[in-house]
């Protein structure tokens, strides 16, 4: 089994890579863009768990980056079982003051890259393969300083619905897993000194009695990509303990 994780060097992406590559023993292609040190650590972590990792540095917000990643995946395998899109560009700022160029860049990385990536990977997406997009609560409700991520994630969720319908005849599924407040590098970049306070407040207010953990999100990805979920298409699974309700 081979999986691809974009944004796999940290946060949710790294947790997914460690689970499938290390704990389940599958080949995992880890895509990242900038942090070489974090990428090496992710590979070492997967390999320490007994897995096999292939590292691909490419900016999926550009066509050149998409082409490079697609070529690397197609060289590595003839059958891609799972494609988890975790790549995200965290840019802080409100809608009234964010740099439009940075906003456009975030949208390209976080959302629209789904289309050329899926087009390029289609020859290795076989019946039973799954595409899982990682989203967040900010896709559906206002979060301060989150305009670069929230609306782009909403676009990504919409693209998943369109891709799901068009991939279904190929036997391929596409779904979204949306996470609540979670301690990731992107979350801490977005909220800075307020990040821990937000995490603590979310955990305290959660009707399930605790905050969200990486294992909760990984389990949701595993569930929607499992054979038993063969007829689940184009859906968004919110993983937050019920706090968004």
GUNU-119168 format. One record per residue: residue number from 1; residue in one letter; x negated, y, z negated of N, C-alpha, C in turn. Coordinates in steps of 0.02 Angstrom, whole numbers, plus 32768, in hexadecimal, padded with zeros to 4 digits. Layout:
N
pos; code; n.x; n.y; n.z; ca.x; ca.y; ca.z; c.x; c.y; c.z
NUM; A; X; Y; Z; X; Y; Z; X; Y; Z
...
//
This chain:
245
pos; code; n.x; n.y; n.z; ca.x; ca.y; ca.z; c.x; c.y; c.z
1; X; 7FD6; 7FC4; 8000; 8000; 8000; 8000; 7FD4; 803E; 8000
2; X; 7FE5; 806F; 802A; 7FC0; 80AD; 802D; 7FEF; 80E8; 8020
3; X; 7FD9; 8117; 7FF6; 8001; 8152; 7FEA; 7FD6; 8190; 7FF7
4; X; 7FF9; 81C6; 8007; 7FDA; 8208; 8010; 7FF7; 8238; 7FDE
5; X; 7FCC; 825C; 7FBB; 7FE2; 828F; 7F8D; 7FC2; 82D1; 7FA0
6; X; 7FE9; 8301; 7FB8; 7FCE; 8344; 7FC3; 7FCD; 8368; 7F80
7; X; 7F9A; 8391; 7F76; 7F93; 83B0; 7F34; 7F85; 837C; 7EFF
8; X; 7F5E; 8349; 7F11; 7F54; 8311; 7EE4; 7F1A; 8318; 7EB4
9; X; 7EFA; 8353; 7EB1; 7EC0; 835A; 7E86; 7ED1; 8370; 7E40
10; X; 7F10; 8384; 7E33; 7F22; 839C; 7DF0; 7F6D; 8396; 7DE6
11; X; 7F83; 83A0; 7DA9; 7FCA; 83A3; 7D99; 7FF0; 8364; 7DAB
12; X; 802D; 836D; 7DC5; 8057; 8335; 7DD7; 8036; 830A; 7E0D
13; X; 8016; 832A; 7E3D; 7FF6; 8305; 7E73; 7FC1; 82D5; 7E59
14; X; 7F99; 82EC; 7E2A; 7F66; 82C0; 7E0D; 7F86; 8287; 7DE6
15; X; 7FBB; 8296; 7DC2; 7FDE; 8261; 7D9C; 7FFA; 822C; 7DCA
16; X; 8015; 8242; 7E03; 802F; 8212; 7E35; 7FF6; 81E8; 7E51
17; X; 7FBF; 8209; 7E62; 7F85; 81E5; 7E7E; 7F6A; 81B2; 7E4C
18; X; 7F65; 81C5; 7E0D; 7F4C; 8197; 7DDA; 7F7B; 815C; 7DD1
19; X; 7FBB; 8168; 7DD4; 7FEB; 8132; 7DCA; 7FE9; 80FF; 7E03
20; X; 7FF0; 8118; 7E41; 7FF2; 80EA; 7E7A; 7FAD; 80CF; 7E8B
21; X; 7F7A; 80FB; 7E88; 7F38; 80E4; 7E9A; 7F16; 80BD; 7E64
22; X; 7F1D; 80D2; 7E25; 7EFC; 80B1; 7DEE; 7F24; 807A; 7DCF
23; X; 7F5D; 808B; 7DB3; 7F85; 805A; 7D8D; 7FA5; 8025; 7DBA
24; X; 7FB9; 8038; 7DF7; 7FD9; 8008; 7E24; 7FA8; 7FEA; 7E56
25; X; 7F6B; 8007; 7E5A; 7F36; 7FE9; 7E83; 7F3D; 7FF4; 7ECE
26; X; 7F5E; 802A; 7EE3; 7F67; 8036; 7F2A; 7F33; 8068; 7F44
27; X; 7F2B; 806C; 7F86; 7F01; 809F; 7FA4; 7F26; 80E2; 7FA1
28; X; 7F03; 8116; 7F8C; 7F22; 8157; 7F87; 7EF6; 818B; 7FAA
29; X; 7F15; 81B1; 7FD7; 7EF3; 81E9; 7FF8; 7F04; 8228; 7FD1
30; X; 7ED2; 8246; 7FB4; 7EDB; 8283; 7F8B; 7EC7; 82BF; 7FB5
31; X; 7EF8; 82E9; 7FC3; 7EEB; 8327; 7FE7; 7EE6; 8361; 7FB6
32; X; 7EB7; 838D; 7FC3; 7EB0; 83CA; 7F9A; 7E95; 8401; 7FC7
33; X; 7E94; 843F; 7FAC; 7E7E; 8476; 7FD5; 7E3E; 8498; 7FBD
34; X; 7E3A; 84A8; 7F7B; 7E04; 84D5; 7F67; 7DD8; 84BB; 7F2E
35; X; 7DF4; 849A; 7EFD; 7DCF; 8489; 7EC0; 7DAA; 8447; 7EC8
36; X; 7D6B; 844B; 7EDE; 7D44; 840E; 7EEA; 7D38; 83E6; 7EAA
37; X; 7D2D; 8409; 7E74; 7D1F; 83E7; 7E35; 7D5C; 83BF; 7E1D
38; X; 7D97; 83DF; 7E20; 7DD4; 83BD; 7E0B; 7DE2; 8381; 7E39
39; X; 7DD5; 8389; 7E79; 7DE0; 8352; 7EA9; 7DB3; 8316; 7E99
40; X; 7D74; 8323; 7E8A; 7D46; 82ED; 7E79; 7D5C; 82CA; 7E38
41; X; 7D73; 82F2; 7E08; 7D8B; 82D5; 7DC9; 7DC8; 82A8; 7DD5
42; X; 7DF4; 82BD; 7E03; 7E2F; 8295; 7E12; 7E1B; 8252; 7E31
43; X; 7DEB; 8254; 7E5F; 7DD3; 8216; 7E7F; 7DB3; 81E9; 7E4A
44; X; 7D8A; 8205; 7E1F; 7D69; 81DE; 7DEB; 7D9C; 81BF; 7DBC
45; X; 7DD1; 81E4; 7DAD; 7E05; 81CA; 7D81; 7E29; 818F; 7DA1
46; X; 7E3B; 8195; 7DE1; 7E5C; 815E; 7E05; 7E2F; 8121; 7E07
47; X; 7DEF; 812C; 7E17; 7DC1; 80F4; 7E1E; 7DB2; 80D4; 7DDA
48; X; 7DB1; 80FC; 7DA5; 7DA6; 80E1; 7D62; 7DE0; 80B3; 7D4D
49; X; 7E1B; 80C0; 7D69; 7E55; 8096; 7D5B; 7E58; 8059; 7D88
50; X; 7E27; 8054; 7DB6; 7E23; 801A; 7DE2; 7E40; 8025; 7E27
51; X; 7E52; 8064; 7E37; 7E70; 8072; 7E78; 7E3E; 8088; 7EAC
52; X; 7E57; 8094; 7EE8; 7E2E; 80AA; 7F20; 7E48; 80ED; 7F39
53; X; 7E1D; 811F; 7F3A; 7E32; 8162; 7F4C; 7E0A; 817C; 7F88
54; X; 7E2D; 819F; 7FB4; 7E0F; 81C0; 7FEE; 7E1D; 820B; 7FE7
55; X; 7DEA; 8233; 7FE7; 7DF0; 827A; 7FDC; 7DF0; 82A0; 801E
56; X; 7E21; 82CC; 8028; 7E25; 82F4; 8065; 7E30; 833D; 8052
57; X; 7DFF; 8367; 8061; 7E04; 83AE; 8054; 7E23; 83D0; 8091
58; X; 7E5E; 83ED; 8089; 7E80; 840C; 80C2; 7EB7; 843A; 80A8
59; X; 7EBD; 8474; 80C6; 7EF1; 84A5; 80B4; 7F2F; 8496; 80DD
60; X; 7F62; 8478; 80BD; 7F9E; 8465; 80E3; 7FC9; 84A2; 80F5
61; X; 7FB5; 84DC; 80DD; 7FD8; 8519; 80F1; 7FC4; 8532; 8136
62; X; 7F95; 850F; 8156; 7F7F; 8521; 819A; 7F87; 84E4; 81C7
63; X; 7F90; 84F0; 8207; 7F97; 84B8; 8236; 7F57; 8490; 823A
64; X; 7F1D; 84B2; 8235; 7EDD; 848F; 8237; 7ED7; 845F; 81FC
65; X; 7EED; 8477; 81C2; 7EEB; 844D; 8187; 7F1A; 8412; 818C
66; X; 7F55; 841D; 81A6; 7F85; 83E7; 81B1; 7F68; 83B3; 81E0
67; X; 7F4B; 83CB; 8218; 7F2E; 839D; 8249; 7EF6; 8373; 822B
68; X; 7ECC; 8392; 8201; 7E94; 836F; 81E2; 7EAE; 8339; 81B2
69; X; 7EE1; 834A; 818B; 7EFC; 831A; 815B; 7F1E; 82E0; 817F
70; X; 7F46; 82F0; 81B1; 7F69; 82BC; 81D7; 7F36; 828C; 81F7
71; X; 7F02; 82A8; 8214; 7ECF; 827E; 8234; 7EAE; 8250; 8201
72; X; 7E9F; 826A; 81C6; 7E7F; 8242; 8192; 7EAC; 8209; 817A
73; X; 7EEC; 8218; 8172; 7F1B; 81E5; 815B; 7F23; 81AF; 8190
74; X; 7F2A; 81C3; 81CF; 7F33; 8193; 8204; 7EF4; 8169; 8211
75; X; 7EBA; 8184; 81FF; 7E7C; 815D; 8203; 7E79; 812A; 81C9
76; X; 7E98; 813D; 8190; 7E93; 8113; 8154; 7EC5; 80D9; 8154
77; X; 7EFD; 80E2; 8176; 7F31; 80AE; 8173; 7F5E; 80AF; 81B0
78; X; 7F7C; 8076; 81BF; 7FAE; 8072; 81F3; 7FF5; 8074; 81D6
79; X; 7FF9; 8074; 8193; 803A; 8074; 8173; 8036; 809C; 8132
80; X; 8058; 80D5; 8131; 8059; 8100; 80F6; 809A; 80F3; 80D0
81; X; 8094; 80D5; 8096; 80CE; 80C0; 8070; 80F0; 80F9; 804B
82; X; 80C9; 8128; 8033; 80E5; 8160; 800B; 80BD; 819F; 8018
83; X; 80E1; 81D5; 8026; 80C4; 8217; 802F; 80E5; 8245; 7FFC
84; X; 80BD; 825B; 7FCB; 80D6; 8288; 7F97; 80B8; 82CD; 7FA2
85; X; 80E3; 82FD; 7FAE; 80CC; 8341; 7FBE; 80CE; 836C; 7F7E
86; X; 8093; 8371; 7F5E; 808B; 8399; 7F21; 8066; 83DA; 7F2D
87; X; 804B; 83E4; 7F68; 8023; 8420; 7F75; 804C; 845E; 7F65
88; X; 802D; 848B; 7F40; 8050; 84C9; 7F2E; 801E; 8501; 7F24
89; X; 802F; 853B; 7F40; 8006; 8576; 7F36; 8029; 85A3; 7F03
90; X; 800B; 85A9; 7EC8; 8029; 85D0; 7E92; 8013; 8619; 7E98
91; X; 8041; 8644; 7EAA; 8034; 868C; 7EB0; 8065; 86B0; 7E82
92; X; 804B; 86D6; 7E53; 8078; 86F9; 7E24; 8091; 873A; 7E42
93; X; 80C9; 8750; 7E29; 80E5; 8790; 7E3F; 8130; 878D; 7E49
94; X; 814F; 87C6; 7E43; 8197; 87CB; 7E4D; 81A6; 87D8; 7E97
95; X; 81E5; 87D3; 7EAA; 81F8; 87DD; 7EF0; 81EA; 8825; 7F06
96; X; 81E9; 8854; 7ED8; 81E0; 889A; 7EEA; 8196; 88B0; 7EED
97; X; 8169; 8885; 7ED4; 8123; 889B; 7ED6; 80F2; 8868; 7EF3
98; X; 810A; 882C; 7F05; 80DC; 87FA; 7F1F; 80C1; 880E; 7F63
99; X; 8083; 87FB; 7F72; 8065; 8807; 7FB3; 8089; 87DB; 7FE7
100; X; 80A9; 87F8; 801A; 80CD; 87CF; 804B; 80A2; 879B; 806E
101; X; 8062; 87AB; 8078; 8036; 877B; 8099; 802A; 873E; 806D
102; X; 8022; 874A; 802C; 8018; 8712; 7FFD; 8059; 86EA; 7FF6
103; X; 8091; 870C; 7FF8; 80D2; 86E9; 7FF5; 80D9; 86BB; 8031
104; X; 80C8; 86D3; 806C; 80CD; 86AA; 80A9; 809E; 866E; 80A5
105; X; 8063; 867A; 8088; 8032; 8643; 8081; 804E; 860E; 8051
106; X; 806D; 8624; 801B; 8089; 85F5; 7FEA; 80C2; 85CC; 800A
107; X; 80EB; 85ED; 8031; 8122; 85CA; 8053; 8107; 8595; 8083
108; X; 80D1; 85A5; 80A6; 80B3; 8575; 80D4; 8099; 8538; 80B0
109; X; 8076; 8543; 8078; 805A; 850A; 8053; 8091; 84E3; 8030
110; X; 80BD; 8506; 800E; 80EF; 84E6; 7FE3; 8128; 84C5; 8009
111; X; 8137; 84DE; 8044; 8175; 84C8; 8065; 816C; 84B5; 80AE
112; X; 815E; 84E6; 80D8; 8162; 84D9; 8120; 812E; 84A7; 8139
113; X; 80F8; 849B; 8112; 80C7; 8468; 8125; 80E7; 8423; 8128
114; X; 811F; 841A; 8107; 8142; 83D9; 810A; 8151; 83C4; 8151
115; X; 8163; 83F4; 817B; 8178; 83E3; 81BF; 813E; 83CA; 81EA
116; X; 8107; 83F0; 81F2; 80D1; 83D5; 821C; 80AF; 8398; 81FE
117; X; 80AD; 8394; 81BB; 8090; 8359; 819C; 80B9; 831B; 81AC
118; X; 80FA; 8320; 81A5; 8125; 82E7; 81B3; 8123; 82D5; 81FD
119; X; 8122; 8307; 8228; 811C; 82F9; 8270; 80DD; 82D3; 827F
120; X; 80A5; 82E9; 8262; 8065; 82C9; 8270; 805F; 8283; 8251
121; X; 8080; 8279; 8219; 807C; 8239; 81F6; 80AF; 8206; 820D
122; X; 80DE; 821C; 8237; 8114; 81EF; 824B; 80FC; 81AC; 8266
123; X; 80C6; 81A9; 828E; 80B0; 8167; 82A7; 809C; 8136; 8270
124; X; 808A; 814E; 8235; 8076; 8120; 81FF; 80AB; 811B; 81C8
125; X; 80E3; 813D; 81D1; 811B; 8136; 81A3; 8147; 80FE; 81BE
126; X; 8148; 80C7; 819C; 816A; 808A; 81B3; 81AB; 8080; 818D
127; X; 81D7; 8053; 81A4; 8214; 8043; 817E; 8203; 8031; 8136
128; X; 8223; 8054; 8107; 8215; 804A; 80C0; 81E9; 8080; 80A2
129; X; 81C9; 80A9; 80CD; 81A0; 80E0; 80B4; 81CB; 8117; 8096
130; X; 81AD; 813E; 806A; 81D1; 8175; 804A; 81A8; 81B5; 804B
131; X; 81CB; 81ED; 8052; 81B0; 8230; 8049; 81D1; 824D; 800B
132; X; 81A9; 8263; 7FDC; 81C4; 8282; 7F9F; 81A7; 82C7; 7F97
133; X; 81D2; 82F9; 7F93; 81BE; 833E; 7F8B; 81C4; 8352; 7F42
134; X; 8191; 8372; 7F27; 8193; 8388; 7EE1; 81AA; 83D1; 7EDD
135; X; 81E1; 83DB; 7EBA; 81FD; 841E; 7EB4; 8202; 8431; 7E6A
136; X; 8228; 8466; 7E5B; 822D; 847D; 7E16; 8270; 84A1; 7E0B
137; X; 827F; 84AF; 7DCC; 82BE; 84D0; 7DBB; 82C3; 8514; 7DDD
138; X; 828B; 8535; 7DE9; 828B; 8577; 7E08; 82A7; 8578; 7E4E
139; X; 82B1; 853D; 7E6C; 82D0; 853A; 7EAF; 831A; 854C; 7EAD
140; X; 8338; 8547; 7E72; 8380; 8552; 7E6C; 8394; 858C; 7E3F
141; X; 8365; 85A5; 7E17; 8375; 85DC; 7DEA; 833A; 860A; 7DE2
142; X; 8347; 8647; 7DCE; 8313; 867A; 7DC8; 82E3; 866A; 7D8F
143; X; 82A3; 866F; 7D9E; 826E; 8669; 7D6C; 823F; 86A5; 7D76
144; X; 8232; 86CC; 7D43; 8208; 8708; 7D4B; 81C4; 86F7; 7D69
145; X; 81AE; 8721; 7D97; 816C; 871C; 7DB8; 8163; 86DC; 7DE0
146; X; 819B; 86BE; 7DF6; 8199; 867C; 7E16; 81B1; 867F; 7E5F
147; X; 81B2; 86BA; 7E7C; 81CF; 86C1; 7EBE; 81A8; 869C; 7EF4
148; X; 8167; 8692; 7EEB; 813F; 866E; 7F1D; 814D; 8623; 7F1B
149; X; 8161; 860A; 7EE1; 816C; 85C2; 7EDA; 81B6; 85AF; 7EDE
150; X; 81E0; 85D2; 7EB8; 8227; 85C0; 7EB6; 8249; 85BF; 7EFA
151; X; 824B; 85F6; 7F1F; 826B; 85F6; 7F60; 8249; 85C8; 7F93
152; X; 8207; 85C0; 7F8F; 81E6; 8592; 7FBD; 81F8; 854A; 7FAE
153; X; 8200; 853A; 7F6E; 8217; 84F7; 7F5B; 825F; 84EB; 7F73
154; X; 8288; 851F; 7F70; 82CD; 8518; 7F8A; 82CC; 8509; 7FD4
155; X; 829F; 8529; 7FF9; 8298; 851B; 8040; 8280; 84D3; 804A
156; X; 8251; 84BE; 8022; 8238; 8479; 8027; 8270; 8446; 801C
157; X; 829B; 8453; 7FEB; 82D3; 8426; 7FDE; 8302; 8423; 8019
158; X; 830E; 845C; 8039; 8339; 845E; 8074; 8319; 8438; 80AE
159; X; 82D9; 8440; 80B7; 82B6; 841B; 80EC; 82B9; 83D0; 80E0
160; X; 82B5; 83BB; 80A2; 82BA; 8374; 8092; 82FE; 8359; 80A8
161; X; 8333; 837F; 809F; 8375; 8368; 80B4; 8377; 835D; 8100
162; X; 835A; 838B; 8125; 8358; 8384; 816D; 832B; 834A; 8182
163; X; 82F2; 8345; 8162; 82C4; 830E; 8172; 82E3; 82CB; 8161
164; X; 8309; 82C8; 812B; 8328; 8289; 8116; 8355; 826D; 814C
165; X; 837F; 8299; 8169; 83AD; 8283; 819C; 8388; 826A; 81DA
166; X; 8353; 828D; 81EC; 832E; 827B; 8229; 82FE; 8240; 821E
167; X; 82E8; 8236; 81E0; 82BC; 81FD; 81D2; 82E2; 81BD; 81C5
168; X; 8321; 81C3; 81B1; 8349; 8187; 81A0; 834B; 8153; 81D8
169; X; 8354; 8166; 8217; 8355; 8133; 824C; 8312; 810E; 8253
170; X; 82DC; 812C; 8238; 829B; 810B; 8239; 8291; 80DE; 81FC
171; X; 82C3; 80DC; 81CF; 82BD; 80B4; 8193; 8293; 80D6; 815D
172; X; 828A; 8118; 8164; 8261; 813E; 8136; 828E; 816B; 810B
173; X; 8280; 8171; 80CC; 82A7; 819A; 809F; 8283; 81DB; 808E
174; X; 82AA; 820F; 807E; 828F; 824F; 8068; 82BA; 826A; 8030
175; X; 829C; 8276; 7FF6; 82C0; 8290; 7FBC; 8295; 82C1; 7F96
176; X; 82B4; 82E4; 7F67; 8292; 8315; 7F3E; 8295; 8302; 7EF5
177; X; 825E; 830A; 7ED2; 825D; 8305; 7E89; 824B; 834A; 7E6F
178; X; 8279; 8367; 7E48; 826E; 83AA; 7E2D; 8261; 83A5; 7DE2
179; X; 822C; 83C5; 7DCC; 8218; 83C1; 7D86; 8227; 8401; 7D61
180; X; 8237; 83F9; 7D21; 823F; 8433; 7CF5; 81FA; 844C; 7CDF
181; X; 81FA; 8475; 7CAB; 81BB; 8491; 7C92; 818B; 8459; 7C7F
182; X; 814F; 845C; 7C9C; 811E; 8426; 7C94; 80D8; 8446; 7C91
183; X; 80AF; 842C; 7C65; 806C; 8448; 7C5B; 803E; 8432; 7C94
184; X; 803A; 845C; 7CC7; 800E; 8451; 7D00; 7FE2; 848F; 7D0B
185; X; 7FAB; 8488; 7D30; 7F83; 84C3; 7D3F; 7FAB; 84F9; 7D63
186; X; 7FD9; 84E5; 7D90; 8001; 8516; 7DB4; 802E; 853C; 7D83
187; X; 804C; 8518; 7D54; 8078; 8539; 7D22; 8050; 856C; 7CF9
188; X; 8014; 8559; 7CE5; 7FEB; 8587; 7CBD; 7FD2; 85C2; 7CE7
189; X; 7FC7; 85B7; 7D27; 7FB4; 85EE; 7D53; 7FEE; 8620; 7D5A
190; X; 802A; 8605; 7D62; 8065; 8630; 7D6C; 8075; 8659; 7D2E
191; X; 806F; 863C; 7CF3; 8087; 865D; 7CB7; 8051; 8673; 7C86
192; X; 8012; 8664; 7C96; 7FDA; 867F; 7C70; 7FE0; 8674; 7C25
193; X; 7FD8; 86A9; 7BFF; 7FD9; 86A5; 7BB6; 801D; 8690; 7B9B
194; X; 8052; 8697; 7BC4; 8095; 8684; 7BAD; 80A5; 863A; 7BBA
195; X; 8077; 8617; 7BDB; 8086; 85D2; 7BF0; 8096; 85A4; 7BB5
196; X; 806B; 85A5; 7B82; 8077; 8577; 7B49; 80B7; 8588; 7B25
197; X; 80C6; 85C9; 7B1E; 8104; 85DC; 7AFD; 8140; 85C3; 7B24
198; X; 813E; 85C7; 7B66; 8175; 85AF; 7B90; 817D; 8563; 7B8A
199; X; 8145; 8540; 7B88; 8147; 84F7; 7B81; 8165; 84E3; 7B3D
200; X; 814E; 8506; 7B09; 8167; 84F8; 7AC5; 81B2; 8507; 7AC0
201; X; 81C7; 853E; 7ADD; 820E; 8551; 7ADA; 8239; 851F; 7B01
202; X; 8220; 8508; 7B3A; 8245; 84D8; 7B62; 824C; 8496; 7B3D
203; X; 8217; 8480; 7B1C; 8219; 8442; 7AF6; 824B; 8447; 7ABC
204; X; 824A; 8480; 7A9A; 8277; 848A; 7A61; 82C0; 848D; 7A76
205; X; 82CC; 84AA; 7AB1; 8312; 84B3; 7AC7; 832D; 8476; 7AED
206; X; 8301; 8447; 7AFE; 8316; 840E; 7B27; 8346; 83E1; 7B01
207; X; 8381; 83D3; 7B1F; 83B1; 83A8; 7AFD; 8398; 8361; 7AF2
208; X; 8365; 834D; 7B18; 8349; 830A; 7B10; 8315; 8307; 7AD8
209; X; 8308; 8340; 7AB8; 82DF; 8340; 7A7C; 8294; 8346; 7A85
210; X; 827E; 834F; 7AC2; 8236; 8357; 7ACE; 822A; 8379; 7B10
211; X; 81EB; 838C; 7B1B; 81D8; 83A9; 7B5A; 81CC; 8374; 7B8F
212; X; 81C4; 838B; 7BCC; 81B9; 835E; 7C05; 8170; 8349; 7C08
213; X; 8164; 830A; 7C1B; 8121; 82F0; 7C23; 8114; 82D9; 7C6A
214; X; 80D5; 82D2; 7C7C; 80C4; 82BB; 7CC0; 80E4; 8278; 7CD0
215; X; 80E5; 824B; 7C9E; 80FF; 8208; 7CA9; 8149; 820B; 7CBD
216; X; 816E; 823D; 7CA6; 81B4; 8243; 7CB8; 81BC; 8252; 7D02
217; X; 8191; 827C; 7D1C; 8195; 828F; 7D63; 817D; 8256; 7D8F
218; X; 8147; 8236; 7D7B; 812C; 81FD; 7DA1; 8161; 81C6; 7DA5
219; X; 8183; 81B9; 7D6D; 81B7; 8185; 7D6D; 81F0; 8196; 7D9C
220; X; 8200; 81D6; 7DA2; 8235; 81EB; 7DD0; 8220; 81E2; 7E19
221; X; 81E1; 81F1; 7E28; 81C7; 81E5; 7E6B; 81C9; 819B; 7E7B
222; X; 81B6; 8173; 7E4B; 81B6; 812A; 7E55; 81FD; 8111; 7E61
223; X; 822D; 812E; 7E3D; 8272; 8117; 7E43; 828F; 8127; 7E88
224; X; 8286; 8165; 7EA0; 82A5; 8177; 7EE0; 8283; 8157; 7F1B
225; X; 8245; 8140; 7F11; 8221; 811F; 7F48; 8223; 80D3; 7F44
226; X; 8247; 80B9; 7F13; 824B; 8070; 7F09; 827A; 8050; 7F3B
227; X; 8272; 8010; 7F4A; 829F; 7FEE; 7F79; 82E8; 7FF1; 7F64
228; X; 82F4; 7FF2; 7F22; 8339; 7FF5; 7F0A; 835D; 8036; 7F1A
229; X; 8337; 806A; 7F2C; 8354; 80AA; 7F3E; 8356; 80B4; 7F89
230; X; 835C; 807E; 7FAE; 8358; 8080; 7FF7; 838D; 80AD; 8017
231; X; 83C6; 80B5; 7FF6; 83FB; 80DE; 8013; 83FF; 8124; 7FF3
232; X; 83CC; 8137; 7FCF; 83C8; 817A; 7FB3; 83A1; 81A5; 7FE4
233; X; 83C2; 81D5; 8003; 83A4; 81FD; 8037; 83B3; 8248; 802D
234; X; 8380; 8271; 8031; 8388; 82B9; 8031; 83A1; 82D6; 7FEF
235; X; 8397; 82B3; 7FB8; 83B0; 82C9; 7F78; 837A; 82EC; 7F4E
236; X; 838F; 8315; 7F1F; 8362; 8335; 7EEF; 8370; 8319; 7EAA
237; X; 833E; 82F8; 7E8D; 8343; 82DC; 7E4A; 8322; 830C; 7E19
238; X; 834A; 832B; 7DED; 832F; 835A; 7DBC; 8318; 8334; 7D7E
239; X; 82D9; 833D; 7D6C; 82BC; 831C; 7D32; 82AA; 8351; 7CFF
240; X; 82D5; 835B; 7CCD; 82C7; 838F; 7C9B; 82E8; 8381; 7C58
241; X; 8302; 8344; 7C4E; 8321; 8334; 7C0E; 8365; 8353; 7C04
242; X; 837E; 8376; 7C37; 83C0; 8395; 7C32; 83C0; 83DE; 7C20
243; X; 8385; 83FD; 7C19; 8383; 8443; 7C03; 83A1; 8473; 7C36
244; X; 839E; 8460; 7C76; 83BA; 848D; 7CA9; 8406; 848A; 7CAA
245; X; 8423; 845C; 7C86; 846C; 8457; 7C84; 848B; 848A; 7C55
//
